Amino acid sequence: MPKAKESTPRNTTAKTSSSTKGMSTVGKVMHEYKLGTLKSGKGGTGGKVKSRKQAVAIGLSEARKAGAKIPHKGEKSS
């Protein structure tokens, strides 16, 4: 008779959710990216953003500067 597999808990640490202020900021930045007007660097000196990942990173950075509570990558809640 085959043995029953023991169930192991998947990820027991819950991730913290982003604030609505942060999500709206990222949404605005992604809209700029889709329109092709999002620039990187101070004053847009870095040129046009071509990567979705870079656009999301810029949005999260701007939201953090504005005071939104957004966890950093790899940060776990305790």
Residue, then its C-alpha position, 0 to 999 in steps of 0.5 A: m500500500p502506498k504511503a500518503k504524502e505529508s503536506t508541508p506548509r508552503n510559504t508561511t511568512a506573509k508578504t506585506s502589501s503595498s499601499t494604495k498611494g504606491m500603487s497609483t504612483v506606479g500606475k502613473v509611471m507605467h502609463e508614461y512608459k506606455l506612452g513613451t514619455l518616461k525618462s530615466g535619470k535626473g531631469g530625464t538625462g538618461g534617455k527613454v526607458k525601454s524596459r518594463k522592469q526599469a519602469v516599475a523600479i522607477g515607479l516604486s522609487e518615486a512612491r517611496k520618495a513620496g512617503a508610500k509604505i512599500p517594502h523593499k525586495g526580499e524584505k519579510s514581515s515579522 
